[in-house]
Every structure is written in C-alpha cells, then in structure tokens.
Amino acid sequence: MPESSGFKHSLKLYLRLLAYLRPYRLRVGLAFACMVLSAASTTFVMYQFKPLINGAFLQTTDPAEVYRRLLYFTVPVTFLAALLRALSGYGQDYLNRYLGQRVVQRLRNELYVHFLQLPMSYFNAQRTGGLASRITSDVQILQDSMINVVGQGTYSGLMVGALAGLLIYLDWRLAFVALVVFPVALYPIFRYGRKIRHASGEGQQILSDLNAQVHETLAGIRVVKAFGMEHFERRKFQDTNDKFFAVTMQANRAYAASSPIVESIATVALLVLIVWMSYRSLFLHDLTVGDFGAFIVATATLYPYLKMFNGLWGNIQHALASAERCFDILDLVDPWKDLPEAVSLGPLKKAVEFKGVSFEYVPGHPVLRDVSFTIRKGEVVALVGPSGGGKSTLADLVPRFYQPTSGRILWDGRDISKAKVSSLRAHIGIVTQETILFHDSILKNIAYGRPGASFWDVQEAAKAAYAKEFIQNTPHGFNTLIGERGVKLSGGQRQRLAIARAILKNPPVLILDEATSALDTQSEQLVQKALNKLMGHRTTLVIAHRLSTVRKADRILVVDKGRILEQGRHTALLTKGGLYAKLYKMQFRDTTQGHVES
C-alpha cells in the first residue's frame, strides 16, 4: 500500500474512532479546558524560574524589596499556579479515562449487537473464540490506547505549543535551536511506527487464534482426555503462543529502537544549547542566570513530551490495528436482512410452500436441487433419508437461517424473503439435534423464548415435556444452575428442557430436528407422548433418523442427495418398496439383531 493511501486510511480509521466521542461533547470540552489550564499553569511555573533565580542570585541595590516581592508575590503566585496545575491535571486525567471507557463501551455494545444480527453463514466460517477476542482483547487495546492517545496526545500537543511559545518569548534564537530537533526526531517515530502497526495487527490475529484454540479445547475437554491428546493440544498451543511471542517482540524491538534514538537526538540538542548559552553568559554577558535557568528548565520539560510522542505513536498503531479488526466486523452487511418494504407475518393460516428451492453452502456444490413440497396447516410432515441428504438444510431454510440460492419459500402465499424475520421466527419453535442450553437456572432456560412467562407456565411446560420430576430432584429445583451448555444434566434431561422451552413458546409451527435423539428408551417414550399431543394441532416439520418415530406422520418425505425421491404415508412407502422401505428394513434388522445379541 502506498504511504499516502496508508496515511489516509489510518486517518479515516482514527476519525471514525473519534466520532464515538460526539455524544459526550460537554465532557470533551471540560477535558480540553483542563488540559489548557494545566498547560498554561505549567508554562507559568516554568517562567517563574527567571524571577526566582534573578531575585536570589543577581546583585541589587535594594535586596529587601526584591526579597519582599519574591516572598509575597512570586512564591504565592507560583504556588497557586502549581495548585491549579495539579487540580486541572486531575480533571483531565479523570475525564480522559471516562471518555476512553465510554468509547470502548459503545464499541463493545455495537460489536455484540452486530454479531447477533449477522447471518448463520458467517458464523459457520468463523471460530467462536476468535470472534470473542474482537470484543475482549481488541476492544481492551482500544480502551488503553484511547485514554493514552486522545488524552495524553492532546495534552502533549498543548504542552509543546505552550513551552515552545515560552522559549520563543525568552530568546527566539535559542528557541530555534531547541525546536529544530522536533522534525529530526519525528523521522524515527514514524519509521518505526509502521513496523509497530504491522506487528500489532499480526499479533492480534494470532491472539485471536490463541483464544479460539483455548475455547475449543476447553469445550471439547472430554474428547481430549478420552483420546489422550493432552500432549498434542499442549504442543499446538505452545506453537501458537511462540508465534505470538515472536510477533510481539517485533513490536517491542521497534519500540526499543525508536526510544533511544529520539532520546539521543534530544540530549544532543540540549547539550548544544547548554554550551551556547554558557558561552553567551560568560563572554557576551547578554544572558542572565534567570534566563539561563528558565530556558533550561523549560527545554528539559519540553523534551520528555517529544519522547512521549514516540510512545503515543506506538499506541496509535496498536489502536488502529485493533480498530481495523473491529470495524471489519461492523462493516459486514447481512445480505439477507429485512428489506425496507418487508411486511410482518401473522400465524400460519394455510400452508408453507417450497417452490423450486435450491441451495448451496459453497458455490458450485448444491445441497438442495429444485425442491418443491407443501406443509399444510396442522399437518405433520417428516423428513427422512440418509445422512447428508439435505434434511436439516431444508428445515433451516424455513426460519431463514439461510436464504435459498434459487426458488421461493411461501408463508400463506407470501415470500418469506420479503417478510420481517422477527415476525417469521416469532411463529416458529425449534428443538435441534444439538441441545443448546445456557449457564443459567433451569427456570430461565425454559423461559428463554418467553422471558415474561409466569412460574406456573414454566412448570406446565416442564410437566408437558416430562421434565418436572427430575427438576424437582435437583438441589434447588427450577433455580438450579445447569452449567455451561447444561453440563450438569444428562443428555436426556437437556433434551427435555429444550422441548419444554419450545412448548412454553407455544408457536403455531414446530421444527423438530432429531428432537428425541439424545433420549434413552424410557425418556423417549415419555417425550414422544408429549410431542404427539403437542403436534396434534400444530404444523410440524420433523427430521428423524429413527423411522419408528415418524410412522404416524401425515406425510413422509424421503430426501437424498438434495432431492425428494419419495413422499407418502408410512404404509404406502413400505408397500412401494423404494428407499424408505430399504432404510426401514435396515433399521428393523439392526434393532432385531441388537436384541438377539444382547
């Protein structure tokens, strides 16, 4: 990237960050006022070195008057200026930290909300831990950098301007020598800044991978231990951690190299000033001791701010690298978001229709091919067939988790792609093969789809799902915490809570994706009774591998290789002798053999 375009891009990123300060204009103004007061009072204190030194060390015909002026005016005024400097310094530091916290708070909220709005296809291509690092580590770097860059950067600029003005006022020729060092010192700052920016961006990406690896390992710790893969996971983590160390050290080397260069330039300039000022004071006699002292103190105060610019520039590069990663997320657009003219859907009155629907996760690799069928209101339709045939994909298209590559899905004649997705999903209840529960109480997990549900309604839903009995046997009943992903419950218990959650939502349309797959025989029989009763007056789409669970479906669709090969009732499909009959006989034979062997 050319340097000019890189600078423009960096400036655009930084201005976008600063835009988050707009709602806090008053506090920004107060912080700036505190900075101005601090810079002005600091400069005034530096200037007072001249009368303090001259009054104490120069010969005078009226030493008593000079001493009185020193005692009753110069010292009190200097003290008050120093006190003002301390108070304004506190104000600016507090306000800068407040503003930095507010900016990252808003950014973190925006990232989280935006994540929730992104389509399922995005999450399928990402690692959960890596996404989480955007909200945690990237935003944390922004938080630290915003405080340093916005606050200290502005204050340093004001201090440099104020002290430079004082130097010019004291002696413009000396000031020229003192200030010429700035453009010379800026070169290493900007040169190493580019290296810091590159290393920071790469380091954040590796840290994101590191977070993702930790998340995946801990989530799958049972598998890791069961297969004895602790050594493999340790080695993989260490390799990634070593990469992070190496990249971080690149940034540290750039920091370490630039700092002594800037400090050396400043030291040389200060020594040149001392030599020249000493010559003028000793031989030309056109420089008083007070002038000398004030100028040296002001210059010595000025140069640390030059060194501070070096650190601030590094912080800017860190901030911009993190900001770039955050804004990359915020700039993602959901291609399937609601259209401006989207309409709200009501409860299903007639049917859900698939018309020539095809779908591809990866372009050129179709998962569904020209699928057409109808689910009438109150009908129970089952999708069966070999694994990988497209059954779950068909079900995922109904609530618009994905959008068909071609064809349409109609809800009472309305294309769901032109409807508000929230109104569509409000009428659909889903129980998936993978039971998703949250680290919260049983009560809140069941009420997840209806946060305002009464305790009585939650109990009735649990009872209908045959979950109430085991819930009452937990330590705290409905208030029992179930652990991350429900780890403290058995598979069957987790599945029954998921079913209770769908029952409580009371939707007109149900999607059951292997809803009884995790249940033992006894639990399956109990829950199947509840599901049969529940499905009696609802439109239901059932996905099942165990064909015994769908024998009473109004219609069975046999799906294979993205197409519907057969459809009809259980008896008719058996009589037909096609793929369904073949699958059913295979399952029946396996079940019979299992009983014989046992």
N, C-alpha and C positions, 0 to 999 in steps of 0.2 A: 504494500500500500504506500503511495507517495506520502511524504511527510505532511504536505499541505492538507491532503484529504484526511490523513490521520488526525491532524490537529482539529480540523473542522468536525470530524466525528467525535473526538473527545470533548470538544466544546459543546456540541449538541447534547451529549450524554450528561455533562455536568449541569448544563442549564435545565435539562429535564429533571435532574435531581433537585435543583434549587426551586423548581416550580412547586415542590411539595411544601415549601415554606409559606406559600401565599395565604393559607387560612390563618397564619399566625403573624400577620404583618405588624401588629402592635408590639408583640414581644420582640420581633426582629428589630423594630425601631428602638425599643428600650435597650436592647443589647448593643446596638450600634452607638447609641448615646453614651452608654457606659464605656465603650471602647474609646470614644472620642475624649471623654473626661479622663480616662486612665492615661491615654497617650499624652494629652495636654499637661496633666499634672506631673507625669514622669519627666517630660521635657522641661517643665518649670523647675523641678527639683534639680535636674542636671545643670540648668542655667545658674542656679543659686550657688553653685560651687565657685563661680567667679567672685561675687562679692564676699562670700565667706572666706576665701583664701586671701584675696586682696586686703580685706579688712583686718586679717590677723597677721599677715606677714609683710605688708608693704609699710614703709615709713610714712608717717603723717604728722602734721603739726598739732593735731587735736585728737590724740588717741582715745580720750574719754568719750568724745562724741561718736567716734567710729565704733567704739565698743558698745555704747548705748544703742546705736542703730542696729548693730549686729544682734544685741541681746533682745531688744524689744520689737524689732521688725523682721529682720532676716530669718532668725531662728523660728519664731512663731509661724510666719508665713510658710516657711519650708515644711514645718511640721504639719500644718493644715493641708498643704499640697500632698504630702506623703499620706496623710489620713484619707484624703479624697481619692488618692490613687488606690489605696487598699480597699475602700468601700466599692469603688467602681469596678475594681478588679474582681471582687466577689460577685457583683451583679452580672458582669459579663460572663464569668465562668459558669454561674448557675444557669443563666438564660441560654447560653450556648449548649449546655448539656440537655436542658429541657427541650430545645428545638431539635437537637440531634435525635433524642429519644422519640419525639413526636413524628419526625420524618420517617424513621425506620418502623415505627408502629403502624403508620398508614401504609407504608410499602409492604410490610408483612401481611397486613389485612388484605390488601389488594391481591397479593400473590395467592393467598389461601383461597379467597373467593374465586379468583380466576381459575385456579386448579379445579375447583368444584364445577366450573362451567365448561371445562374442556371435554371433548368427546372421548368415548371409550377407546377409540383407535389410537389416540395419543398415549394413553396410559399403557396400552399393550406393547408399545415400542420403548417404554422407559423403565428404569429401575426405581422402585419406590424410595429406597434410601437416598438415591441421587437427587430425586425431586425434593425430598425433605431437606436436603442440605441447602437448597436455594433459600428456604425460609429461615434456616438456622444459621449456618456458618456464613453464607454470603451476606445476609442481612446484618449479622453481627459485625462483620468487617465494615459494612457501610455505616453502622452506628458509630463505631470508633472513629472512622475516617471523617464522617460528617462533623463530629464535635471538633476534631483537630483542624480540618481543612477550613470549614466555614468560620469557626470561631477564631482559632489562632491565626489562620491565614489573613482574615480581615484585620485583626488586631496588629499583626506583624506589619502589614502594609501601612496602617496608620502610624505605627511607631517609627517605621523607616522614614515616612514622609515628615513626621514631626521632628525627629532628630536630625534629618538632613537639612530641614529649614533652620534649625538651631545652629548647625555647623556653618551654614552659609552666612547666617547673621553674625556669628563670631568672627569668621575670616573666610571669605569666598575662595581665596587661592588655596588655603589648606583644605577647604571642603572639596574642591575639585579633585585633589589628590586622594582624599579619603573615599570619595564616592565613585571614582573611576574603577574601583575594584569590583563594583557590582556587576557590570556587564561581563567582566572577565570571569567572575565566579559563576555566572549563570550557565556558562557552557557545559562544565561537568555535571551540573544539576540536571539539565535537560538531556544530556547524552546518556547518563546512567538511568534516567527516568524511564526511557524507552525499554531498557532491559528489565527494569523492575516491573513494568506493566506486563510485558510478555510472560515473565516468570510467575507473576501473580495470577494471571488468567489460567496458565497451565496448572499451577498449584491448586487452584480452586477446583478445577476439573478432576484432578487426581484425588483431592479430598472428598469430592462428591462420590467418586468410585469407592473410596475407602468406607464412607458412611453406608453406601449401598451394600457393600460386602458384609459389614458388621450386621446390618439389618437382616440380610438373607441368611447369614449363618445362625444368628440367634433365633430367627423364625423357624429354621429347619434343624434346630439343635438335636432333636430326637433322631433324625436321619443321619446327621453327622456322627453321633455316638454309636448308632446301630451299625453303621458300616465301618466304624473305626477310622474315620477320616480326619481326626483331630490334627494329625501331622500335616496332612495336605492343606487344610484350611489355615493352619498356622503359617506354613510356608507361603501360601498365596497372600495372606495379609501382610507378612513381613516384606514381600517383594513390592507390594503397592506402597507400603509405608516407606520403604527405601527410596522409591521414586519420588514420593512427596518430600522426603528429606533433601534429596538432590536438587529438586526444583526450588525448594525454599532457600537452600544455600546459594543458588544463583542470585536470587533477590538480595540475600544478605551480603553477598560479595559486592554487589552493585552499591548497596548502602554503605558498606565499609570502605569502598574505594572512593566514593564521592565525598564523604565527610572530611577525611584528612586533606584532600585536595583543596576544598573550599576553605578549611581552617588554615592551611598553609598560605593561601593567597591573602587571606585576611591578616595573618600575622606579619607577612612581608610588608603589606601596606601600612600596618600600624607601626612597624619599626622604622620605615621610611619617614613617616610623619614625625615620630619622636626625634629622629636625627635632625630633620629640617627645622622643627620647632626649637630644638635645643640650640641650633646654630643661630637662629633669629634672636632668641632670648639672650644668648651670651655675647654675640658680636654685633648684631644690628640694633639690639635694645628696642625693638618695636613690638615686643610680645611680653605682656605681664605674666606674673606667676599665676594669677587668676585665670587669664585667658588660656594659658597652658593647661592648667588643671581641668577647667571646664571642657576644653576641647578633647582632651584625652579621655575623660570620663564619658563624655557623650559618644565619642568614637568607640570606646570599649563596650558601651551599652548597645551601640548600633550593630556591631559585627556579629554578636550572637543571633540576632534576628536574621542575618544573612545565612548563618548556619541552619537556623530553624527552617528557612525556606527549603533547604535541601531535604530535611525530614518531611516537610509538608508536601513537597512534590512527590516523594515516595508514597505518602499516604494517598495522594490524589490518584496515583497509578493503581494502588490497591483498590481504592473506591471505584474507579472506573471499570476495572476488571470485574468486580463483583456486580456493579450496576449493569454492565453489559449482559451478564448471565441472567440477572433478574428481569431486565427489560425484554430479553429474548423470549421469556415466558409470557410477560404481559402483552407482547405484540402478537402472540399467536391468536389467530382468529378461528373460531369454531365455524367450519364451513356449513354446518347443519343447524346453526342457531335459528331461532324463530324469525320468520320474515316479518317485516313491518306490518304487513296486512294479515298476519296469522290470526286465526279465529280460535275461540275456545270450544272444546268438545264437551258434550254432555255425556251422561251414562249411555252405554250401548243400548240401542233400541231394536236394531235389525241384525246386522252382521259385520264381521271383519272379513275383508276380501283381499286375497293376494292375486294380483293380476300381472302375469308375465314377469315375475320378480327374479332377477339375477343379482348375484353379489360376489365381490372379490375383496379379500383382505389385502392381497398383493396383486397389482395389475397384471393381467395375463394368466392368472391362476384362479379360475372361477370355483367358488364353493357351492353356489346355487345356480341352477340353469333353468330359466324360464318356468318358474314355479307358479302355478295358479290353483287356488282352492278357496273355499269359503267356510268360515266358522259362524254358524247362525247363533243368535242369542239363545242362551240356555243350553247350548249343545256342548257335550264333552268330546273333544277331538284329541286323539292320541297320535304322537309321532314316534314311530319305532323304526328300527333298522340298524345296520352295522355301525360301529363307532367311526366317526369321521365323515359320516354321510351328509351332515348339514343340519341335523335336527335342532341343536342348540342355537345355531345361527338363525334359523327360521324364527325361533322364539325370541331371540334378541332384537329382531327387526320390529316386532310389534310395539314395544315401548320406546322405539327409536334410539336404542343404544348404538345402532349403526343405521346408515341410510342405504337403500338398495342402489346398486350400480345402475340398474335399469328396471323398469316396471314400476308399479304403484301398489301401495297398501291402503285400503279404504276403510274408514270407520263410519259406518252408516252412510256410505257414499262419498265421504269427504277424504281427500288425500291427506294422510297424517303428516306428510312433509310440509303442509301448508297450515298446520294447526299448532297451537301453543303446546310445547312439550310438557309443561307443567300440568295442563288440563288433561292431557292424554294419560300421563302416569298416575294422576290422581284417581283414575278409574281402574287401575291395574294393580293386582297383588302378585308378588313373585316369591316363590320358595325355590332356591337354587340347590344344585347338587353340592356345591361348596358352601357350607353353612358359615355365614358371616355374622359374628356377634361382636359386641364391643366391651371393653374393660369397664363395666358399669354394673349396676344392680340388675337382677332378673326383671324387676318391675320396669325399669327404663328400657331394657332391651325389647320387651314385649310391646311397650308403648311407643317404640321408636317411630312408627308411622303415624301415630296419633298422640303427640305429646300431651294433649289436654284430656286424655281419656281418664275416666274415674277408676278408682281402685277396683270397684265392683266389675266394671267392664273388662279390666285386665284379668281378674280372677276367672270370669266366664270364658274368656278366650283361652286361658291356660287349661281350664277344665275341658273345653271342647277339643283341645289338642292332646288330651290325656297327659298333661304335664303338671297339673296341680298337685298330685300326690307326691311326686319326687321333689317338687319345690318346697312343700311343707316339711320335708325331711332334711332340707339344707339348714345350716346353722342359723341363718337369720331370715328364712322364708323368702318372700319376694324382695327383701332388701339385701340379699346375699350378693356379694361381688363375685363375678364369674371368671375374672382374669382375662388377659388378652386373648381375643378370639374364642372366649369361652373355654379356656384350657382346663378349668377346674371341673368341667362337666364331661360326661361320656358323650360319644358321638350321637347316640340316640337321643339323649337329653338335649343336646344342642339343636338337633333337627326338630324336635318337638317345640322348642322355644321359637324357632324360625317359623314354624307352622302357626303357632299361637299369634305371632306378630302379624302374619298375613290375615288370620281370622279377625283380629281386632280392627284392622284397617277396613274390613268389610267391603271389599271392592266388587264391582259387578263382573270384572274379568279376572280370572286367575291363570297364572302361568306356573306350572309345577314341573321343574326340571330335575328329574330323579329325586323327588321330594322324600321318598322313603328309602333311599339307597343306603343310608347310614344306620338304619334301624335293625335291631335283632328281630327274630320272627314274632315274638310276643308283642313288642312295641309296634312293629309294622302292622299287625292285625288291629291293634287299638287305634292307631293313627289312620289307617285305611278306612275304618268305620267313620271317623270324624271327617275325613276328606270326602267320602262318599256322600255323607249328609250335607257337607258344605257345598259340594258341587251340584247338588240337586237342583238349585235354582240359579246357578251362575254359569256364565260362559267360561269354559275351561279348556286350556291347551296343556296337555300332559305329555312330557317326554319321559320315556321309560325304556330301560334295557330288559327288565324282568317283565316279560309279556303277560305273566299271570296277573299283574296289577291293572291291566287295561282291557281285560276281557269284556267288561261291561260298558266300555266307551261307546258313544253313539256312532262314532266313526273312527277308524284307524287308518292313518296314512303311513305307508311304508316308504321311507326315504333312503336312497342310496346314491352316492356319487352326485349329490346335488339335485336329484330329480325325484319326483313322486312316481314310484313304479306301480304301486297298487293302493287302492283305498276301498274301504267297506267295513262291515262289522266282523267281529272275531270269527263267527261260524262260517260266514261266507268266504273269508280269506283262507281259512283252513281247507275248505272244500275246493277252492281254486287251485291249491297245490303249488303256489308260487313261492316267492322269497319269504313271505311271512310264515307260511306253513313250514318251510325248511328251518327257519330260525326257531319257531316254536317247538318243533320236534327235537332240535338240538338241545334246547334248554330243558325240555321234559326228560330227555335221555340222560343229560348230565345230572339232573336232580335225582332221577331214579337210581343211577349208578352211585351217586353220593350216599343215598340211603342204604343201598346194599353194602357198600364198602364200610360204612360206619357200623 
